[in-house]
Amino acid sequence: MRYLGVVILLTSSVCLGQTAQPPATAAQLKYFRFMLLNVGSIDHSPDAIAAYESSLVVQFGLSAQESAAIHSAGQSLNALLTQLRQSTQALVAGKTSLTSADAATLASINTQREQTIASLANHILNSVSATTAARLRAPGNIMGTGLTRN
C-alpha cells in the first residue's frame, strides 16, 4: 500500500513533465513531408527506406523508441499512399481527359495526403523528447528562414 503512493507520485510527475509540443509550422512541415515521404515511400526499396531511417537515427540522435515512432508514422503513410495511388489509378484509367469532378477528386486526394502528413508530423513531435523534437524542427526552420551569407 505504501508503494501505491510512490507510484502515484512518480506517475503524476512524469505526466506533468511531458507537455504537448506546438504543431509543426508550415516551414517545418516541408521537412517532415520530405522525411515522411521517404520513410513511407511506396516506390523505394525496403533496403533504401531502412538505410534512410538509419541515417535519421544518426543525424538526429534518435533513441530506439523515437526511431520506432518515425517508422510507425512512415508505415501509416505508406498504407495511405498505396490506397490513394489505387484510387487515382482507378479514377484516370482509360480516360484521355478529366472532368471537373475528376479534378476535384484528385484535389481531395492531394488534400487528404497533406493533412495526413501534417497529422503524422505532429504525432512524431509529441512522441519524441523535447530535445529531439527541437532537432527535428531545425531543418524546416532553416528552410523557412533561409541561410544568410556574411
N, C-alpha and C positions, 0 to 999 in steps of 0.2 A: 504494500500500500504506500509506503514512503517513497518508493521508486516512481510511482504514478505522478507525484508532484514534480519530480525532477524531469520526467518525460514531458509533462505539460509545459514546464518552463522552457526546456530546450526547444520543443516544437514551436512554441509561440515566438521565441527569439529568432528562430530560423525563418519563420513566416514573416516576421516584421523586418528582417534584414533583406528580404527579397522584394524589390519594388518593380513594378511593371516598367518596361522600357518605353520611352516615347516611340511612336510609329516612325518608320523609316521616312526620310524626306524624299522628294522627287529625285534629287541627285543620287541619294543613296540607293534608291530603288533601281537606278540604271545599273549599278554594280551588282546588286542582288539578282537582277534579271539575267545579267551575263553569267553569274555564278550558277544560278539555279537551272538555266537552260543548258549549261554544260553538265551539271550533275544529273539532271533529269532527261537528258537527250535521248530521243528515240532513234537518232541517226548514228551516234558514236558507238564504237565497240565497247563492251563491258571493260576491257582492259584499259582503254583510253579514259573512261569515266573513273575507274579505280585509281589510275595514275593522277588524274586531276584532283580527286578527293585527297589523295596522299599529299599532293602539293599544298592543298589548303591547310592540312594539319601542320605542315612545316611553316608555311607563310604566316599563319595566324596563331600558332602555338595552341592548337585545339586539344582539349582533353578527349578521351575516348567517348565520353557522353556527348560532348559538343559536336564531335565528328559524326556521331550517330544521328544527332538531331538534323544536321545538314543532309546526311544521306537519306534519312526518312523523308525530309521535305522534297528531295530530288525524286524519290520513288513515287511520292504523291503526284508531283508534277508530271512524271513520266506517264502515269496512268491517264491523267487528264489529256496530255498531248496525244497519246495514242487514240483516245476517244475522239478528240477534236479532229485529228487527221482523218479518221474514218468518216466522220460526219461531213467534212469538207470534200473528201473524195466522192462520197455518195451524192452530194449536192451538185458538183460540177460534172459528174460522169456523163459523157455523151453530149454535152452541151457545147455549142460554139459561141454562145453569148449568154450572159447572165441577166436575169430580170432584176428589177429593183428589189423585189422580195428576196432574191438570192443574195444580192449585195448586202441587204440588211441582215440576213442570216450570217453571212461571213463577218460582218462588223460585230455582230453579237458574239460570235465565236472568239474573235480577237479580244473583245472586252472581257469575256469570261477568263481567257488565259491571263490577261494582265491583272485582273482582280485576284486571281489565284496566286500569281507570283507575289503580289503585294501582301496578301494574307500569309503566305509561307515565309516571306522575308520577316514579317513582324513576329511570326511564331518562332523563327530561329532566334531573333533578338531577345525574345523572352525565355528562350530555352538555354541560353548560354550565360556565362558570368558577365557582369557589367564590364569587366576589363576586356573580355573577348568581344562583347557587343561593340565596344568603342573601336576595337581593331577592325571589326568587320565593316563598320561605318566609314572608316578612313578613306578607302579608295573612292567611294561615292562622294565624300566631302571634297576630295582633291579634284575629282571630275567636275563637281559643281562650282568650285571656286576657281579652277584653273591653276596653272603654275605661273608664278611670276618670275621674270628674269631680272637679274641685277645688272 
